[in-house]
Amino acid sequence: MPRVTQTPQTIWTVGHGQRKFDEFTEILADHDIAVVIDIRSKPIVRFSPHFNQKQIEPALVDAGFQYLFLGDLLGGRPTGDRFYDADGHTAYDVVSGEPWFKQGIEQVEKLAATKNVALTCLEEKPEDCHRHLLVGKILTDRGAIVEHVRHAGYVETQAELDERMGVTAASFVGGAWRSPIPMKGGHGRP
């Protein structure tokens, strides 16, 4: 019996930052994204209220995209002290082992098997965000191709970003696999 090879899934990520909504949807359209998966733990943004969940969900649907909130499963600020180190950084090794996190990853993979999906979060720079350091790593480890769409519209793969940042497999052995800034209590607040 011939061996069936499966093409790896491509999963995009896009940080909304302080973009205008139209710029955000143009980037999504440029990459033929069908489903936007919101992986923010708390989808509320004071400086860009058009990205608050109550505004972005209907606006994306009106623009022809599907919206799915998975911040409760894949967010970078989970509830519970055990998910944070003494400095308030999210402990990615603990989070990635949780059944609910694995469930979120499986939902992303299932959707990506039939549609182009983009994970979205606040930070424009994926190197500062859990979409690269946590979710992107796990998806890549499971065989997906993760592509981070940058503000200027260019794409940087997970592998290219890891190389640029000096991230290797050894980076996760015996070291602290955690958020780059304290996340307990909010971005950058211990």
VMD Tcl script that builds the backbone (N, CA, C; Angstrom):
set m [mol new atoms 570]
animate dup $m
set s [atomselect $m all]
$s set {name element resname resid chain x y z} {
  {N N MET 1 A 0.854 -1.181 0.000}
  {CA C MET 1 A 0.000 0.000 0.000}
  {C C MET 1 A 0.897 1.240 0.000}
  {N N PRO 2 A 0.638 2.195 -0.903}
  {CA C PRO 2 A 1.473 3.403 -0.951}
  {C C PRO 2 A 1.292 4.240 0.311}
  {N N ARG 3 A 2.367 4.837 0.702}
  {CA C ARG 3 A 2.341 5.702 1.884}
  {C C ARG 3 A 1.745 7.054 1.505}
  {N N VAL 4 A 0.799 7.514 2.298}
  {CA C VAL 4 A 0.170 8.809 2.061}
  {C C VAL 4 A 0.925 9.853 2.865}
  {N N THR 5 A 1.395 10.864 2.177}
  {CA C THR 5 A 2.068 11.949 2.887}
  {C C THR 5 A 1.105 13.113 3.017}
  {N N GLN 6 A 1.151 13.740 4.143}
  {CA C GLN 6 A 0.253 14.856 4.407}
  {C C GLN 6 A 1.042 16.158 4.348}
  {N N THR 7 A 0.508 17.123 3.643}
  {CA C THR 7 A 1.138 18.428 3.582}
  {C C THR 7 A 0.955 19.127 4.915}
  {N N PRO 8 A 2.010 19.692 5.459}
  {CA C PRO 8 A 1.854 20.405 6.731}
  {C C PRO 8 A 0.868 21.573 6.599}
  {N N GLN 9 A 0.113 21.799 7.649}
  {CA C GLN 9 A -0.827 22.920 7.672}
  {C C GLN 9 A -0.054 24.217 7.858}
  {N N THR 10 A -0.530 25.263 7.193}
  {CA C THR 10 A 0.026 26.586 7.425}
  {C C THR 10 A -0.961 27.342 8.300}
  {N N ILE 11 A -0.430 27.933 9.355}
  {CA C ILE 11 A -1.236 28.727 10.279}
  {C C ILE 11 A -0.551 30.085 10.396}
  {N N TRP 12 A -1.299 31.139 10.142}
  {CA C TRP 12 A -0.756 32.485 10.213}
  {C C TRP 12 A -1.037 33.093 11.582}
  {N N THR 13 A -0.228 34.075 11.954}
  {CA C THR 13 A -0.507 34.877 13.142}
  {C C THR 13 A -0.393 36.344 12.746}
  {N N VAL 14 A -1.226 37.171 13.353}
  {CA C VAL 14 A -1.215 38.607 13.080}
  {C C VAL 14 A -1.473 39.336 14.393}
  {N N GLY 15 A -0.549 40.179 14.799}
  {CA C GLY 15 A -0.785 41.035 15.952}
  {C C GLY 15 A -1.439 42.318 15.475}
  {N N HIS 16 A -2.522 42.700 16.133}
  {CA C HIS 16 A -3.224 43.894 15.634}
  {C C HIS 16 A -2.544 45.190 16.023}
  {N N GLY 17 A -1.827 45.205 17.146}
  {CA C GLY 17 A -1.150 46.429 17.561}
  {C C GLY 17 A -2.095 47.614 17.551}
  {N N GLN 18 A -1.647 48.705 16.954}
  {CA C GLN 18 A -2.483 49.901 16.868}
  {C C GLN 18 A -2.943 50.158 15.432}
  {N N ARG 19 A -3.048 49.086 14.664}
  {CA C ARG 19 A -3.504 49.217 13.283}
  {C C ARG 19 A -4.925 49.750 13.218}
  {N N LYS 20 A -5.256 50.307 12.071}
  {CA C LYS 20 A -6.649 50.625 11.782}
  {C C LYS 20 A -7.319 49.319 11.378}
  {N N PHE 21 A -8.613 49.217 11.597}
  {CA C PHE 21 A -9.330 47.992 11.286}
  {C C PHE 21 A -9.192 47.621 9.807}
  {N N ASP 22 A -9.291 48.606 8.916}
  {CA C ASP 22 A -9.181 48.336 7.481}
  {C C ASP 22 A -7.807 47.772 7.113}
  {N N GLU 23 A -6.747 48.260 7.744}
  {CA C GLU 23 A -5.408 47.724 7.500}
  {C C GLU 23 A -5.341 46.257 7.929}
  {N N PHE 24 A -5.954 45.968 9.067}
  {CA C PHE 24 A -5.976 44.606 9.598}
  {C C PHE 24 A -6.692 43.665 8.625}
  {N N THR 25 A -7.861 44.065 8.151}
  {CA C THR 25 A -8.615 43.192 7.245}
  {C C THR 25 A -7.931 43.067 5.876}
  {N N GLU 26 A -7.217 44.094 5.446}
  {CA C GLU 26 A -6.456 43.998 4.190}
  {C C GLU 26 A -5.376 42.933 4.305}
  {N N ILE 27 A -4.684 42.909 5.441}
  {CA C ILE 27 A -3.648 41.897 5.670}
  {C C ILE 27 A -4.270 40.501 5.667}
  {N N LEU 28 A -5.415 40.366 6.324}
  {CA C LEU 28 A -6.100 39.066 6.349}
  {C C LEU 28 A -6.477 38.643 4.927}
  {N N ALA 29 A -7.038 39.563 4.167}
  {CA C ALA 29 A -7.447 39.257 2.793}
  {C C ALA 29 A -6.245 38.914 1.917}
  {N N ASP 30 A -5.137 39.618 2.112}
  {CA C ASP 30 A -3.923 39.354 1.330}
  {C C ASP 30 A -3.428 37.918 1.508}
  {N N HIS 31 A -3.751 37.312 2.632}
  {CA C HIS 31 A -3.303 35.946 2.931}
  {C C HIS 31 A -4.452 34.940 2.858}
  {N N ASP 32 A -5.560 35.371 2.249}
  {CA C ASP 32 A -6.729 34.505 2.062}
  {C C ASP 32 A -7.211 33.877 3.363}
  {N N ILE 33 A -7.161 34.638 4.443}
  {CA C ILE 33 A -7.610 34.146 5.743}
  {C C ILE 33 A -9.134 34.068 5.746}
  {N N ALA 34 A -9.652 32.963 6.220}
  {CA C ALA 34 A -11.102 32.774 6.331}
  {C C ALA 34 A -11.572 32.918 7.773}
  {N N VAL 35 A -10.726 32.471 8.719}
  {CA C VAL 35 A -11.112 32.456 10.131}
  {C C VAL 35 A -10.060 33.183 10.950}
  {N N VAL 36 A -10.499 34.150 11.754}
  {CA C VAL 36 A -9.624 34.851 12.689}
  {C C VAL 36 A -9.872 34.248 14.061}
  {N N ILE 37 A -8.807 33.706 14.647}
  {CA C ILE 37 A -8.904 33.083 15.968}
  {C C ILE 37 A -8.241 34.019 16.969}
  {N N ASP 38 A -9.048 34.573 17.836}
  {CA C ASP 38 A -8.598 35.531 18.838}
  {C C ASP 38 A -8.049 34.754 20.031}
  {N N ILE 39 A -6.736 34.897 20.292}
  {CA C ILE 39 A -6.123 34.162 21.396}
  {C C ILE 39 A -5.690 35.098 22.536}
  {N N ARG 40 A -6.361 36.226 22.629}
  {CA C ARG 40 A -6.101 37.147 23.739}
  {C C ARG 40 A -6.894 36.676 24.960}
  {N N SER 41 A -6.246 36.614 26.103}
  {CA C SER 41 A -6.945 36.244 27.340}
  {C C SER 41 A -8.037 37.240 27.663}
  {N N LYS 42 A -7.724 38.498 27.491}
  {CA C LYS 42 A -8.668 39.578 27.778}
  {C C LYS 42 A -8.783 40.446 26.526}
  {N N PRO 43 A -9.790 40.196 25.691}
  {CA C PRO 43 A -9.895 40.898 24.411}
  {C C PRO 43 A -10.489 42.298 24.514}
  {N N ILE 44 A -9.841 43.121 25.314}
  {CA C ILE 44 A -10.246 44.523 25.490}
  {C C ILE 44 A -8.992 45.378 25.335}
  {N N VAL 45 A -9.085 46.415 24.482}
  {CA C VAL 45 A -7.936 47.274 24.222}
  {C C VAL 45 A -8.377 48.725 24.377}
  {N N ARG 46 A -7.815 49.414 25.353}
  {CA C ARG 46 A -8.199 50.821 25.576}
  {C C ARG 46 A -7.756 51.729 24.447}
  {N N PHE 47 A -6.535 51.521 23.925}
  {CA C PHE 47 A -5.998 52.442 22.921}
  {C C PHE 47 A -6.512 52.149 21.508}
  {N N SER 48 A -7.112 51.000 21.292}
  {CA C SER 48 A -7.697 50.647 19.986}
  {C C SER 48 A -9.025 49.935 20.217}
  {N N PRO 49 A -10.049 50.682 20.636}
  {CA C PRO 49 A -11.310 50.038 21.007}
  {C C PRO 49 A -11.966 49.244 19.883}
  {N N HIS 50 A -11.617 49.530 18.623}
  {CA C HIS 50 A -12.176 48.749 17.510}
  {C C HIS 50 A -11.694 47.302 17.533}
  {N N PHE 51 A -10.679 46.994 18.369}
  {CA C PHE 51 A -10.223 45.618 18.520}
  {C C PHE 51 A -10.790 44.950 19.776}
  {N N ASN 52 A -11.648 45.626 20.516}
  {CA C ASN 52 A -12.349 44.968 21.618}
  {C C ASN 52 A -13.239 43.883 21.037}
  {N N GLN 53 A -13.392 42.794 21.753}
  {CA C GLN 53 A -14.150 41.662 21.226}
  {C C GLN 53 A -15.553 42.052 20.768}
  {N N LYS 54 A -16.223 42.900 21.528}
  {CA C LYS 54 A -17.596 43.286 21.162}
  {C C LYS 54 A -17.653 44.071 19.853}
  {N N GLN 55 A -16.554 44.726 19.484}
  {CA C GLN 55 A -16.511 45.474 18.233}
  {C C GLN 55 A -15.916 44.641 17.089}
  {N N ILE 56 A -14.848 43.913 17.373}
  {CA C ILE 56 A -14.139 43.229 16.298}
  {C C ILE 56 A -14.921 42.028 15.759}
  {N N GLU 57 A -15.607 41.311 16.616}
  {CA C GLU 57 A -16.329 40.125 16.143}
  {C C GLU 57 A -17.362 40.473 15.061}
  {N N PRO 58 A -18.305 41.393 15.331}
  {CA C PRO 58 A -19.277 41.699 14.271}
  {C C PRO 58 A -18.636 42.406 13.068}
  {N N ALA 59 A -17.593 43.201 13.305}
  {CA C ALA 59 A -16.936 43.895 12.196}
  {C C ALA 59 A -16.243 42.903 11.264}
  {N N LEU 60 A -15.599 41.884 11.818}
  {CA C LEU 60 A -14.962 40.862 10.987}
  {C C LEU 60 A -15.998 40.064 10.206}
  {N N VAL 61 A -17.087 39.708 10.872}
  {CA C VAL 61 A -18.160 38.969 10.192}
  {C C VAL 61 A -18.721 39.809 9.045}
  {N N ASP 62 A -18.958 41.100 9.298}
  {CA C ASP 62 A -19.451 41.998 8.241}
  {C C ASP 62 A -18.471 42.104 7.077}
  {N N ALA 63 A -17.165 41.953 7.388}
  {CA C ALA 63 A -16.134 42.047 6.351}
  {C C ALA 63 A -15.901 40.707 5.642}
  {N N GLY 64 A -16.652 39.666 6.040}
  {CA C GLY 64 A -16.559 38.384 5.354}
  {C C GLY 64 A -15.669 37.341 5.997}
  {N N PHE 65 A -15.250 37.578 7.233}
  {CA C PHE 65 A -14.401 36.623 7.944}
  {C C PHE 65 A -15.203 35.933 9.041}
  {N N GLN 66 A -14.778 34.752 9.412}
  {CA C GLN 66 A -15.324 34.101 10.594}
  {C C GLN 66 A -14.461 34.519 11.776}
  {N N TYR 67 A -15.058 34.567 12.962}
  {CA C TYR 67 A -14.343 34.940 14.181}
  {C C TYR 67 A -14.548 33.836 15.201}
  {N N LEU 68 A -13.477 33.456 15.867}
  {CA C LEU 68 A -13.554 32.460 16.929}
  {C C LEU 68 A -12.693 32.923 18.092}
  {N N PHE 69 A -13.271 32.957 19.276}
  {CA C PHE 69 A -12.512 33.331 20.471}
  {C C PHE 69 A -11.996 32.064 21.142}
  {N N LEU 70 A -10.675 31.956 21.274}
  {CA C LEU 70 A -10.047 30.856 22.006}
  {C C LEU 70 A -9.083 31.364 23.070}
  {N N GLY 71 A -9.260 32.627 23.475}
  {CA C GLY 71 A -8.381 33.188 24.497}
  {C C GLY 71 A -8.499 32.492 25.834}
  {N N ASP 72 A -9.647 31.851 26.086}
  {CA C ASP 72 A -9.815 31.107 27.332}
  {C C ASP 72 A -8.981 29.828 27.330}
  {N N LEU 73 A -8.609 29.336 26.156}
  {CA C LEU 73 A -7.809 28.119 26.042}
  {C C LEU 73 A -6.359 28.403 25.667}
  {N N LEU 74 A -6.134 29.427 24.862}
  {CA C LEU 74 A -4.795 29.690 24.321}
  {C C LEU 74 A -4.221 31.043 24.716}
  {N N GLY 75 A -4.875 31.741 25.612}
  {CA C GLY 75 A -4.403 33.061 26.021}
  {C C GLY 75 A -3.115 33.013 26.822}
  {N N GLY 76 A -2.395 34.100 26.810}
  {CA C GLY 76 A -1.112 34.202 27.509}
  {C C GLY 76 A -1.216 34.646 28.952}
  {N N ARG 77 A -2.450 34.855 29.433}
  {CA C ARG 77 A -2.656 35.293 30.817}
  {C C ARG 77 A -3.721 34.412 31.487}
  {N N PRO 78 A -3.408 33.130 31.718}
  {CA C PRO 78 A -4.401 32.248 32.330}
  {C C PRO 78 A -4.677 32.629 33.783}
  {N N THR 79 A -5.825 32.184 34.261}
  {CA C THR 79 A -6.222 32.453 35.644}
  {C C THR 79 A -5.616 31.413 36.565}
  {N N GLY 80 A -4.983 31.871 37.631}
  {CA C GLY 80 A -4.413 30.967 38.632}
  {C C GLY 80 A -2.945 31.247 38.866}
  {N N ASP 81 A -2.578 31.367 40.122}
  {CA C ASP 81 A -1.190 31.682 40.483}
  {C C ASP 81 A -0.182 30.657 39.979}
  {N N ARG 82 A -0.592 29.396 39.850}
  {CA C ARG 82 A 0.357 28.353 39.468}
  {C C ARG 82 A 0.871 28.504 38.039}
  {N N PHE 83 A 0.240 29.392 37.254}
  {CA C PHE 83 A 0.675 29.606 35.873}
  {C C PHE 83 A 1.704 30.723 35.745}
  {N N TYR 84 A 2.171 31.240 36.866}
  {CA C TYR 84 A 3.115 32.359 36.863}
  {C C TYR 84 A 4.295 32.050 37.777}
  {N N ASP 85 A 5.465 32.560 37.378}
  {CA C ASP 85 A 6.627 32.401 38.245}
  {C C ASP 85 A 6.646 33.526 39.277}
  {N N ALA 86 A 7.662 33.553 40.105}
  {CA C ALA 86 A 7.749 34.532 41.192}
  {C C ALA 86 A 7.814 35.970 40.683}
  {N N ASP 87 A 8.273 36.157 39.441}
  {CA C ASP 87 A 8.375 37.498 38.855}
  {C C ASP 87 A 7.133 37.904 38.070}
  {N N GLY 88 A 6.120 37.024 38.010}
  {CA C GLY 88 A 4.885 37.331 37.302}
  {C C GLY 88 A 4.869 36.948 35.836}
  {N N HIS 89 A 5.929 36.277 35.367}
  {CA C HIS 89 A 5.976 35.807 33.984}
  {C C HIS 89 A 5.105 34.564 33.846}
  {N N THR 90 A 4.411 34.437 32.733}
  {CA C THR 90 A 3.616 33.244 32.473}
  {C C THR 90 A 4.560 32.064 32.256}
  {N N ALA 91 A 4.319 30.971 32.982}
  {CA C ALA 91 A 5.139 29.755 32.885}
  {C C ALA 91 A 4.591 28.896 31.739}
  {N N TYR 92 A 5.188 29.021 30.561}
  {CA C TYR 92 A 4.684 28.340 29.389}
  {C C TYR 92 A 4.762 26.822 29.512}
  {N N ASP 93 A 5.761 26.308 30.227}
  {CA C ASP 93 A 5.851 24.864 30.393}
  {C C ASP 93 A 4.640 24.320 31.152}
  {N N VAL 94 A 4.140 25.075 32.115}
  {CA C VAL 94 A 2.967 24.656 32.887}
  {C C VAL 94 A 1.712 24.775 32.022}
  {N N VAL 95 A 1.547 25.917 31.365}
  {CA C VAL 95 A 0.365 26.161 30.537}
  {C C VAL 95 A 0.256 25.122 29.426}
  {N N SER 96 A 1.362 24.829 28.744}
  {CA C SER 96 A 1.324 23.925 27.585}
  {C C SER 96 A 0.950 22.495 27.964}
  {N N GLY 97 A 1.067 22.141 29.227}
  {CA C GLY 97 A 0.703 20.806 29.673}
  {C C GLY 97 A -0.751 20.652 30.079}
  {N N GLU 98 A -1.491 21.744 30.085}
  {CA C GLU 98 A -2.886 21.698 30.528}
  {C C GLU 98 A -3.802 21.102 29.458}
  {N N PRO 99 A -4.773 20.277 29.867}
  {CA C PRO 99 A -5.716 19.699 28.896}
  {C C PRO 99 A -6.477 20.753 28.097}
  {N N TRP 100 A -6.847 21.868 28.730}
  {CA C TRP 100 A -7.585 22.908 28.017}
  {C C TRP 100 A -6.728 23.572 26.952}
  {N N PHE 101 A -5.419 23.710 27.215}
  {CA C PHE 101 A -4.519 24.282 26.215}
  {C C PHE 101 A -4.414 23.338 25.015}
  {N N LYS 102 A -4.237 22.059 25.297}
  {CA C LYS 102 A -4.146 21.063 24.224}
  {C C LYS 102 A -5.441 21.039 23.408}
  {N N GLN 103 A -6.575 21.204 24.067}
  {CA C GLN 103 A -7.864 21.259 23.376}
  {C C GLN 103 A -7.890 22.452 22.413}
  {N N GLY 104 A -7.395 23.594 22.857}
  {CA C GLY 104 A -7.341 24.783 21.989}
  {C C GLY 104 A -6.445 24.564 20.781}
  {N N ILE 105 A -5.292 23.956 20.991}
  {CA C ILE 105 A -4.373 23.655 19.881}
  {C C ILE 105 A -5.053 22.735 18.876}
  {N N GLU 106 A -5.745 21.711 19.379}
  {CA C GLU 106 A -6.440 20.776 18.491}
  {C C GLU 106 A -7.556 21.468 17.701}
  {N N GLN 107 A -8.237 22.433 18.315}
  {CA C GLN 107 A -9.270 23.179 17.590}
  {C C GLN 107 A -8.661 23.991 16.452}
  {N N VAL 108 A -7.513 24.617 16.719}
  {CA C VAL 108 A -6.822 25.381 15.675}
  {C C VAL 108 A -6.430 24.451 14.528}
  {N N GLU 109 A -5.837 23.314 14.855}
  {CA C GLU 109 A -5.403 22.368 13.829}
  {C C GLU 109 A -6.590 21.855 13.002}
  {N N LYS 110 A -7.686 21.573 13.676}
  {CA C LYS 110 A -8.873 21.068 12.973}
  {C C LYS 110 A -9.395 22.109 11.977}
  {N N LEU 111 A -9.490 23.354 12.411}
  {CA C LEU 111 A -9.939 24.422 11.505}
  {C C LEU 111 A -8.948 24.630 10.362}
  {N N ALA 112 A -7.657 24.609 10.693}
  {CA C ALA 112 A -6.623 24.856 9.683}
  {C C ALA 112 A -6.550 23.742 8.643}
  {N N ALA 113 A -7.137 22.602 8.943}
  {CA C ALA 113 A -7.148 21.506 7.977}
  {C C ALA 113 A -8.092 21.793 6.810}
  {N N THR 114 A -9.042 22.712 7.008}
  {CA C THR 114 A -10.025 22.985 5.953}
  {C C THR 114 A -10.095 24.449 5.530}
  {N N LYS 115 A -9.525 25.352 6.341}
  {CA C LYS 115 A -9.609 26.781 6.046}
  {C C LYS 115 A -8.305 27.474 6.426}
  {N N ASN 116 A -8.047 28.609 5.806}
  {CA C ASN 116 A -6.905 29.422 6.215}
  {C C ASN 116 A -7.275 30.165 7.484}
  {N N VAL 117 A -6.460 29.977 8.519}
  {CA C VAL 117 A -6.734 30.612 9.806}
  {C C VAL 117 A -5.581 31.516 10.200}
  {N N ALA 118 A -5.924 32.550 10.957}
  {CA C ALA 118 A -4.915 33.444 11.525}
  {C C ALA 118 A -5.207 33.610 13.002}
  {N N LEU 119 A -4.188 33.413 13.810}
  {CA C LEU 119 A -4.284 33.676 15.237}
  {C C LEU 119 A -3.990 35.145 15.444}
  {N N THR 120 A -4.792 35.812 16.261}
  {CA C THR 120 A -4.523 37.225 16.504}
  {C C THR 120 A -4.393 37.496 17.993}
  {N N CYS 121 A -3.549 38.452 18.281}
  {CA C CYS 121 A -3.309 38.910 19.640}
  {C C CYS 121 A -2.930 40.394 19.557}
  {N N LEU 122 A -2.613 40.974 20.680}
  {CA C LEU 122 A -2.324 42.400 20.751}
  {C C LEU 122 A -0.986 42.788 20.123}
  {N N GLU 123 A 0.091 42.137 20.541}
  {CA C GLU 123 A 1.435 42.571 20.160}
  {C C GLU 123 A 1.686 42.430 18.668}
  {N N GLU 124 A 2.167 43.494 18.038}
  {CA C GLU 124 A 2.530 43.425 16.616}
  {C C GLU 124 A 3.739 42.515 16.450}
  {N N LYS 125 A 4.700 42.624 17.331}
  {CA C LYS 125 A 5.938 41.850 17.221}
  {C C LYS 125 A 5.726 40.457 17.808}
  {N N PRO 126 A 5.754 39.415 16.986}
  {CA C PRO 126 A 5.531 38.072 17.514}
  {C C PRO 126 A 6.593 37.641 18.522}
  {N N GLU 127 A 7.789 38.192 18.404}
  {CA C GLU 127 A 8.840 37.814 19.351}
  {C C GLU 127 A 8.525 38.269 20.780}
  {N N ASP 128 A 7.584 39.196 20.920}
  {CA C ASP 128 A 7.161 39.673 22.239}
  {C C ASP 128 A 5.853 39.035 22.685}
  {N N CYS 129 A 5.381 38.049 21.940}
  {CA C CYS 129 A 4.029 37.541 22.159}
  {C C CYS 129 A 4.001 36.027 22.309}
  {N N HIS 130 A 3.002 35.564 23.030}
  {CA C HIS 130 A 2.836 34.122 23.204}
  {C C HIS 130 A 2.419 33.422 21.917}
  {N N ARG 131 A 1.989 34.181 20.875}
  {CA C ARG 131 A 1.663 33.497 19.614}
  {C C ARG 131 A 2.914 32.913 18.985}
  {N N HIS 132 A 4.079 33.462 19.272}
  {CA C HIS 132 A 5.344 32.886 18.805}
  {C C HIS 132 A 5.921 31.937 19.843}
  {N N LEU 133 A 6.107 32.446 21.042}
  {CA C LEU 133 A 6.865 31.724 22.056}
  {C C LEU 133 A 6.155 30.521 22.663}
  {N N LEU 134 A 4.830 30.506 22.623}
  {CA C LEU 134 A 4.064 29.399 23.190}
  {C C LEU 134 A 3.261 28.685 22.101}
  {N N VAL 135 A 2.269 29.348 21.563}
  {CA C VAL 135 A 1.351 28.712 20.616}
  {C C VAL 135 A 2.083 28.326 19.325}
  {N N GLY 136 A 2.869 29.239 18.786}
  {CA C GLY 136 A 3.617 28.937 17.559}
  {C C GLY 136 A 4.589 27.793 17.742}
  {N N LYS 137 A 5.261 27.759 18.878}
  {CA C LYS 137 A 6.203 26.666 19.164}
  {C C LYS 137 A 5.488 25.328 19.198}
  {N N ILE 138 A 4.383 25.262 19.917}
  {CA C ILE 138 A 3.652 23.997 20.038}
  {C C ILE 138 A 3.107 23.562 18.673}
  {N N LEU 139 A 2.508 24.491 17.931}
  {CA C LEU 139 A 1.988 24.136 16.612}
  {C C LEU 139 A 3.100 23.642 15.692}
  {N N THR 140 A 4.250 24.294 15.724}
  {CA C THR 140 A 5.394 23.877 14.913}
  {C C THR 140 A 5.888 22.501 15.353}
  {N N ASP 141 A 5.988 22.300 16.662}
  {CA C ASP 141 A 6.418 20.992 17.180}
  {C C ASP 141 A 5.480 19.876 16.721}
  {N N ARG 142 A 4.217 20.230 16.489}
  {CA C ARG 142 A 3.211 19.247 16.059}
  {C C ARG 142 A 3.117 19.128 14.534}
  {N N GLY 143 A 3.985 19.855 13.815}
  {CA C GLY 143 A 4.079 19.682 12.371}
  {C C GLY 143 A 3.505 20.795 11.513}
  {N N ALA 144 A 2.939 21.823 12.099}
  {CA C ALA 144 A 2.384 22.928 11.315}
  {C C ALA 144 A 3.497 23.874 10.856}
  {N N ILE 145 A 3.196 24.618 9.811}
  {CA C ILE 145 A 4.060 25.715 9.379}
  {C C ILE 145 A 3.396 26.980 9.915}
  {N N VAL 146 A 4.097 27.705 10.769}
  {CA C VAL 146 A 3.551 28.918 11.373}
  {C C VAL 146 A 4.228 30.113 10.718}
  {N N GLU 147 A 3.392 31.014 10.200}
  {CA C GLU 147 A 3.888 32.210 9.527}
  {C C GLU 147 A 3.336 33.445 10.226}
  {N N HIS 148 A 4.236 34.299 10.671}
  {CA C HIS 148 A 3.874 35.520 11.390}
  {C C HIS 148 A 3.850 36.681 10.402}
  {N N VAL 149 A 2.674 37.289 10.234}
  {CA C VAL 149 A 2.531 38.421 9.322}
  {C C VAL 149 A 2.885 39.686 10.102}
  {N N ARG 150 A 3.872 40.391 9.613}
  {CA C ARG 150 A 4.359 41.581 10.292}
  {C C ARG 150 A 3.614 42.821 9.820}
  {N N HIS 151 A 3.796 43.929 10.543}
  {CA C HIS 151 A 3.059 45.167 10.280}
  {C C HIS 151 A 3.206 45.639 8.837}
  {N N ALA 152 A 4.375 45.542 8.298}
  {CA C ALA 152 A 4.611 46.007 6.935}
  {C C ALA 152 A 4.054 45.030 5.892}
  {N N GLY 153 A 3.503 43.906 6.358}
  {CA C GLY 153 A 2.889 42.954 5.448}
  {C C GLY 153 A 3.777 41.774 5.093}
  {N N TYR 154 A 5.075 41.841 5.438}
  {CA C TYR 154 A 5.935 40.699 5.110}
  {C C TYR 154 A 5.699 39.577 6.117}
  {N N VAL 155 A 6.113 38.388 5.742}
  {CA C VAL 155 A 5.885 37.204 6.558}
  {C C VAL 155 A 7.218 36.669 7.050}
  {N N GLU 156 A 7.238 36.274 8.296}
  {CA C GLU 156 A 8.412 35.646 8.897}
  {C C GLU 156 A 7.951 34.315 9.475}
  {N N THR 157 A 8.546 33.226 9.021}
  {CA C THR 157 A 8.140 31.922 9.533}
  {C C THR 157 A 8.609 31.750 10.974}
  {N N GLN 158 A 8.020 30.778 11.648}
  {CA C GLN 158 A 8.437 30.464 13.014}
  {C C GLN 158 A 9.935 30.143 13.043}
  {N N ALA 159 A 10.397 29.356 12.063}
  {CA C ALA 159 A 11.811 28.982 12.019}
  {C C ALA 159 A 12.706 30.205 11.804}
  {N N GLU 160 A 12.301 31.101 10.913}
  {CA C GLU 160 A 13.091 32.316 10.667}
  {C C GLU 160 A 13.129 33.196 11.905}
  {N N LEU 161 A 11.994 33.325 12.576}
  {CA C LEU 161 A 11.937 34.138 13.789}
  {C C LEU 161 A 12.778 33.511 14.897}
  {N N ASP 162 A 12.676 32.193 15.046}
  {CA C ASP 162 A 13.503 31.509 16.050}
  {C C ASP 162 A 14.980 31.753 15.773}
  {N N GLU 163 A 15.372 31.645 14.500}
  {CA C GLU 163 A 16.774 31.851 14.136}
  {C C GLU 163 A 17.202 33.284 14.453}
  {N N ARG 164 A 16.362 34.243 14.067}
  {CA C ARG 164 A 16.696 35.656 14.328}
  {C C ARG 164 A 16.819 35.941 15.823}
  {N N MET 165 A 15.977 35.278 16.619}
  {CA C MET 165 A 15.974 35.509 18.074}
  {C C MET 165 A 16.954 34.596 18.816}
  {N N GLY 166 A 17.594 33.675 18.107}
  {CA C GLY 166 A 18.535 32.755 18.743}
  {C C GLY 166 A 17.852 31.665 19.553}
  {N N VAL 167 A 16.610 31.349 19.195}
  {CA C VAL 167 A 15.866 30.303 19.900}
  {C C VAL 167 A 16.215 28.960 19.276}
  {N N THR 168 A 16.651 28.021 20.119}
  {CA C THR 168 A 16.951 26.666 19.674}
  {C C THR 168 A 16.269 25.686 20.617}
  {N N ALA 169 A 16.303 24.417 20.282}
  {CA C ALA 169 A 15.721 23.386 21.160}
  {C C ALA 169 A 16.371 23.449 22.534}
  {N N ALA 170 A 17.659 23.774 22.564}
  {CA C ALA 170 A 18.366 23.860 23.845}
  {C C ALA 170 A 17.842 25.010 24.704}
  {N N SER 171 A 17.187 25.979 24.093}
  {CA C SER 171 A 16.642 27.117 24.844}
  {C C SER 171 A 15.586 26.677 25.847}
  {N N PHE 172 A 14.985 25.504 25.607}
  {CA C PHE 172 A 13.886 25.048 26.442}
  {C C PHE 172 A 14.296 23.945 27.416}
  {N N VAL 173 A 15.586 23.570 27.400}
  {CA C VAL 173 A 16.067 22.516 28.284}
  {C C VAL 173 A 16.722 23.155 29.498}
  {N N GLY 174 A 16.141 22.912 30.662}
  {CA C GLY 174 A 16.719 23.402 31.908}
  {C C GLY 174 A 16.597 24.897 32.125}
  {N N GLY 175 A 15.981 25.583 31.213}
  {CA C GLY 175 A 15.819 27.025 31.348}
  {C C GLY 175 A 14.376 27.384 31.613}
  {N N ALA 176 A 14.138 28.650 31.755}
  {CA C ALA 176 A 12.779 29.117 32.017}
  {C C ALA 176 A 12.083 29.401 30.691}
  {N N TRP 177 A 11.061 28.604 30.394}
  {CA C TRP 177 A 10.235 28.843 29.212}
  {C C TRP 177 A 9.058 29.656 29.700}
  {N N ARG 178 A 9.137 30.958 29.455}
  {CA C ARG 178 A 8.161 31.867 30.041}
  {C C ARG 178 A 7.945 33.077 29.153}
  {N N SER 179 A 6.933 33.853 29.517}
  {CA C SER 179 A 6.657 35.081 28.777}
  {C C SER 179 A 7.845 36.035 28.905}
  {N N PRO 180 A 8.096 36.837 27.876}
  {CA C PRO 180 A 9.245 37.740 27.933}
  {C C PRO 180 A 9.075 38.878 28.950}
  {N N ILE 181 A 7.832 39.219 29.267}
  {CA C ILE 181 A 7.565 40.249 30.270}
  {C C ILE 181 A 6.568 39.689 31.280}
  {N N PRO 182 A 6.504 40.264 32.479}
  {CA C PRO 182 A 5.498 39.800 33.442}
  {C C PRO 182 A 4.088 40.005 32.885}
  {N N MET 183 A 3.252 38.990 33.033}
  {CA C MET 183 A 1.887 39.050 32.509}
  {C C MET 183 A 0.831 38.957 33.603}
  {N N LYS 184 A 1.215 38.545 34.794}
  {CA C LYS 184 A 0.253 38.428 35.878}
  {C C LYS 184 A -0.243 39.826 36.233}
  {N N GLY 185 A -1.529 40.030 36.110}
  {CA C GLY 185 A -2.098 41.342 36.389}
  {C C GLY 185 A -2.198 42.251 35.189}
  {N N GLY 186 A -1.605 41.853 34.064}
  {CA C GLY 186 A -1.653 42.661 32.845}
  {C C GLY 186 A -0.320 42.705 32.161}
  {N N HIS 187 A -0.275 43.227 30.947}
  {CA C HIS 187 A 0.975 43.297 30.184}
  {C C HIS 187 A 2.004 44.126 30.934}
  {N N GLY 188 A 3.120 43.487 31.272}
  {CA C GLY 188 A 4.220 44.196 31.900}
  {C C GLY 188 A 4.023 44.546 33.360}
  {N N ARG 189 A 2.950 44.006 33.982}
  {CA C ARG 189 A 2.733 44.285 35.399}
  {C C ARG 189 A 2.823 42.990 36.184}
  {N N PRO 190 A 3.669 42.950 37.222}
  {CA C PRO 190 A 3.768 41.735 38.024}
  {C C PRO 190 A 2.520 41.494 38.863}
}
mol reanalyze $m
mol bondsrecalc $m
mol representation Tube
mol addrep $m
